[in-house]
């Protein structure tokens, strides 16, 4: 048995030692430079006030014009070519002009360029030299599935000092992503390598998933075998624990003993990031829950929630269905909103959110025996955050099943059963160190992550040296 472990660990180590080194090195980069995204603050900062004089049709007419029969959300924004309604259903999204209901899909480079320039100017970015770089479905920064409903995307280089590029959705005409030269460079040395994320592979999600899952599993097996072998080969010398090896093998053995726990938990938790429901639940809503939450409302009732005269400064209006009622949320600044139900009047100048009673009424339709919702604490063990800064997230516990709902727009942020709660610790906590106590002390968390990953990198390099020597001997023989 021990001979088989030695043989397996030796050759799996030869194959995966470079992969281990790459994962540790890129993990340090990823901790400080995440994958490029457009934050909510950046998106909202670029929105222009809606020109009410150009808004002729209402939300109900926009839904009818879109052809989306299961529409659950409608947003009104100002684009450079006029105000548009963005109608969203379970799978589809459409943009229609607020002036006459015509299709507002972006097909022209000139329109996409104008949208990108307006976005940049609103954020204080110099876009005088902006140019269209490409119009395509995928590139290195738009492979995530969240962009599927926006493809193809216009990629626009703004020509500013930071090398900013933005991506304009052809379906909605919104800027959905921005990257800078620095972000792109660091991510090529970070996320792209760490996730094995080349465009040609990642654009096929199923193939990418199988490849990374298999590699991560084999790497976990190699680490586990190494831990077993390392513990079994400990020798006592004069009352001290030592290694029977010499040179690089001894260094690899002793360092392995030091980093064994971290190495195993980090590699295995990394493999669990690719679980996708194999061992743990996925946290997805059931078909019945989706049906209840996405039940298409009677959009004709939205006529009582039309734009008010005092809404002239609003930068985004959204109508959404929640608990079989249509609400309208008006946003003038990032951190506040006015939320109005179909039978209510908006309160003057006061931020508004969904009430606990409204949350409770909806959750009662999803599961039996639900307790009254509670507001989620900032340091909760299972964190969730509202799309609106400072707005509450409500948690409803229905026995073993928990629902976290955004008080700002009624979105279900998390569905947590016991399996999903266990996954939070098995993957997220062990792989990203987002333990509440460490999140409260970010500097300590930084030191731990960098220090342990650096230790793992050095350990992996010893494996690279041993593996290279083994290959040289094999070929020489």
N, C-alpha and C positions, 0 to 999 in steps of 0.2 A: 504493500500500500504506500509506504513512504517513498519507495522508488518511483512509483507512478506520480506522486505529488511533485517530487523533484523534477521529473521530466516535463510534466505539464507546466509547472511554474517557470522552468527555464525557458521553454520555447514560447510560451505566452508572453513572458517578460521580454524576450528578444523582439517580438512583434509589437508589443504595446508600450515599451519603455519611452519611445519618443512621443507617443500619444499622451502618456501621463505627464511628461514634462510640458507639453504644449497646453494641456488643460490647466495645470497649476499656473503657468506664466500668464496665460490669457485670462484666467480667473481674476488675477490682480488687476489687469487692465479693465475688465468689465465692471469691477466694483466701483471704479471711479468714472468710467465713461460708458454709460448704458447705450443700448441700440438706439439710433436716431428715432425721434418721434416729434409730433407737434403737440405741445402741451395745451391744455384747456386755456391757460392764461395767454399763450401765444395766439391761439385761434381766436379767442374773444377780442384780444387787443386789435386784431386786424379787421374786425367787423365795422362797417360804416353804418350810421343811422339810417333807418329805413325811410325812403321817400314815400310818404303816405299818398301823395297826389298821383303816384303811378300805380297804386294798388287799387285795382278795379274789382276783381273777383274775390270771394271769400274762401275760407279754408274748405268748406264743403264743395264748392265748385272746383277747387284745385284737386281734391280727391277724385271727383268725377272725371276730370280731364286727364288725370294720370292713368286711369284704367286699373289701378290697384284696388281690388275689391276687398282685401283684408287689411287695408291701411289702419295703423294704430297710432301713428305720430305724423304731424305736419309741422314743418318749421318754415318761417318766413325770414329771409335775409336779403340784404342789399348787395347785388353784384355790380360790377362795373358796367354791365349792359342792362341794368334795371333790377327791380326786386323780383325774386323768384320764390316759389313755394317748393320745398323739398318734402315729398311724400314718401313715407317709409312703411313697408309692410314687414311680414316675417322674413321674407327672402328678397324682396325687390325694393328698389328705391328709384324714384323718378323726380325730375325737376320740371316744373311748369312755370310759365311766366305769369306774374301776378296781374299783368295788364289785360291779358285775354285768354289765359289758359293754354297757350301753345307750348309745344315741347321746348324745353330750355336746355337740352343736351348740348354740350360744347363740342363742336366739330371743327371749328376754325382756330388756327394757330394764333391769329390776331386777337381773338376773344380771350383765349387762354393766357396770352402774354399780358393783355390789359388787366386781367384778374390778378395775375401774379404781381404786377407792378403796384396795383392798388393795395394788395396785401402787404407788400414790402414797405410802401410809404407809410401805411398806418402804423407799422411797427418801428418806424424810424430807420429803415434799412435803405441804403442807396441802391436804386434799381435803374439808374439811367442807362446802364449798359446791358440790361436784361435781354436774353435771347432764348428762343426755344432750342433745346438740345435734342430732344427726342419725344416721340409719342409711341409708347409701347405698353404691353401688358405687364412685363416683369423687368426689373433690373435688381442689382444687389440689395437695394434698400427698400424695395417694395414687394419682396417675396412673401411676407406674412399674409395669412389668409384674411386678415381684417380688411385688406385692400381689395378683395375680390369684387365687391359691389361697386367699386369705383373704376375698374379697368375698362379701357386703356387709360393710362395716365400721361399727362403732358409734363415733361421734365423741363424746368425753366432755370437756367443759370442767371442769377441776378447781377453778376459781375462786380460785387462789392469786395471789400478787402478781406472779409472772412471766407470768401468762396462759397457763399450760400446758394443752395439750389432748393427750389420748392417744386412740389408735385401737385398739379391741378387735376381734379377728378373730371373725366369727360361726361360722367353721368349727372353730377350735381353742380359742377363748376366751382366747387370749393377747393381751397388749398388744404390738403389732407396730410402733408408731410413736409418737413424741411430738414435739410442737412447742411453742415458746414464742412469745409475742407479738413479742419481738425477732427471733427467727429468721424468723418469717413476714414481718415488715416488711422486713428486709434482703433476704430472698429474692425478694420482689416486685420489689425494685430490683436484684436480682442474677440468680440462676439462672432465674427465670421469664422475664425479658426475654432473657437471654443465649441460652437454649435455645429461645426462642419457644415457651413451655410453657403457654399458656392451657389450662384444663381441656377446653374444648369441642373443641380441636384435638388435644391430646395423648392423650385417651382413645381416639382412633382411631390406633393406632400406625402403620399403613401410610400413612395420609394425612399424619400429622405427619412421618414419615420422608421422604416424597417432597417435601413443601414445604420442609423445612429443607435437605435435600440439594441441591435445585435452587437455593435462595437462596445457599447457601454456594458452590456451583460458580460461579454468576454473579459473586458477589463476588470469588472467586479470579481469575476471568478479568479483571475490572475492575482488580484490583491488578496483575496481570501486564502488562496493556496499559499501565498507568500507569508501571510500571518501565521498560518498553521505551521509551516516549515520553520519560520523564524523562532517561534516559541519552542518547537521541538528540538532545535539545535542549540539552545542555550547551554553553555558549559559553566561549571563552577570552578574557579581557580582561587585558591586561598581565601575562601569565604566570599569571593566576589563573583558576580555574574559576568561571563565573557562570551566570546565567539570562537568557534574552532577554526575560523577562516583567517586569512591574511590579506593585507592590501585592500584593494577595492572591494573584494567580497566581504571582508570584515566590516568595512565602513558601511556597505549596503545593508549588512545584517544588523548592525547596531543602530543605525539610523532608522531602519525599518521598525525595530522594536519601539523606538521613541515615537514614531508617527503612526504606528499601527491603527490606533483607535480613530484618529482624525482621517487617515487615508481610507479606511473602510467605510466610515460613515459618509465621507464626502463623495467617494466614487459611487457607492450604492445609492445614495440620495440623488446623485446626478442621473443615474440610470432610471430612478423613479420619476424623474421629470418627464420621461417618455412613457409613463405607465398607460395613460389614456384609457383607464377603466379595466385594465387587466387584473390588477390586485386590489385597487381601491376604486370607490365610486368616482364618477367624473364631476359630480356637482352640477349636473345639468338638470333642468326642469323636465318633468315627465310630459308626455304628450297631453295628458289631461290638464296639467298645470299651465302648459303653453296655451292650450285652448281657452282656458279661463282668463289668463292674463292678456291674450291677444285677440279676444273676441272683438270683432269689428263693431264699433259703436254706430249709432245713427248720426252721421256727420251733419245732418240737417240741423241738429240742435246746436251746432257750433255757431250758427248765425247770431245767436244772442251773445257770443263772445267775440264780436268783431273788433277791429281796431278803434280805440277811443281817441278823441281829439288830443288828450294829454299824452298820448303815446308817441308823439312826433319825435322824441329823442331816443326811442327804444332802438336797440341794435339787433335784437333777435326776439322773435315771438315763436312760441311753440304751443301747439294744441296736442294734447295726448289723452288717451283713454285710460282711466284708472277706476277699477271697481264699477265698471259700466257707466261711468260719468265722464264727460269731457271737461278737461281743465285747460286753461290758457295761462302760460307763464311768460311774463314780459321781463326782459333783461336790459337794463340801461348801463349798469356797471358790473364788473366781474363778480363781486362778492354779495350781490343782492338781487332779488327778483320780486315780482308781484305774481301771486298765484291765485287764479279765480276759477271757481267752479261754475257750472252752467247756470246755477240758480243764485249765484252770488254777485256782489259788486266788488271790484278791486279796492283795496285799502290804499289811501293816499300816502305815497312815499314810504311805505313800510314793507320790509321784506316779509314774504309769506311762504309757508311750507305746508305740506300735507299734515293733517292732524292725526293723533294716535287712533282716534275712533275710525278714521277712514282706512288706516292701515289694518286695524283689527277686522273691519268689515270685509276687506278683500281676503286676508289670510284665512278667515273662517271658511271661505269658499275653496281654499286650496287643501286644507287638512283639518281634521277634527281635533278638539281638545287644546286649542291654542291659548296660551296665556296672553295677558295684555302686553303690547309691545313696550320695549324699553329702549332708551337712547343708548347707542353704543359708545363706550368710553374711548378716548383717544388711544389709550394703552391696552386695549382689549387683546386677549390672546389670539383672537381670530379677527384681525382688523379688516375694515372696509371703509371706504371714503366716498363721500358725496361728490357729485360732479360740481356742486356749488360750494366754494370755500366757506367753511364754517357751518354749513347746513347739517342737520342731524341725519344719522343712519339709524333706522329702527330695526330692532331684532325681535322677531316673534318666535317663541319656542312652542312647537307643537309636539310635545313629547320628545322623542329622539331627533326630530326633524326641526331645523331652524331655518328661518328666512330672514335675510338682511335686505331691507328695502330703503332706497334713497328717498329721504323726505323732500328733496327738491323736485324730482321729476317722476317718482313712482317706479323707477327701475328696480328689478330684483338684482341686487349686487352679488349675493351669495345664497346658495342652497346647501346647507351643511347637515349631513347625517353623520352618524358616528364614524363611518368609514372615511368620509371626507375630512372630518376633524382630525383623525389619526394621520391622514396624508399630509395635513398642514405641518405636523411635526416631523414626520418621516422624510418629507422632501424639503419644504421651504426652510424650516428652522435649521435642519442639519446642513443644508447646502448653502444658504445665504446668511446664516447666523442672525436671523431676524427675531431672536428671542426678545420679548418685551423689555427685559432688564438691559440688554445690550442696545436696543433701539433708543433707550433713554440715555445712553452714554455712547454717542456715535464715535468719539475718538477711540475709546476702548475697543469698540467693534472694528474700527479700521485697523488698529494695531493687531488684533487677533487674526483677522482675515489675511492681512498682508504677511504677518509673521508665519502663520501656519502654511499658507500657500508657498511662501519662499522656502520653508523647510521641506515641503513636499517636492518643490522643484529641484532642490539640491539632491534629495534622496533619489528622484527620478533620473538625474544626471548620472548618479553612480550606476544605476541600472543600464543607462545608455552605454557607458564605458564597458561594463561587463558584457552586455549584449554584442557590442561591436567586436570585442575580443573573441567571443564565442563564435561569431560568424567568420572571423578571419581564420580561426583554427579549423572550422568546418570546411571552408573552401580550400585551405592549404592542404588539408588531408585528402 
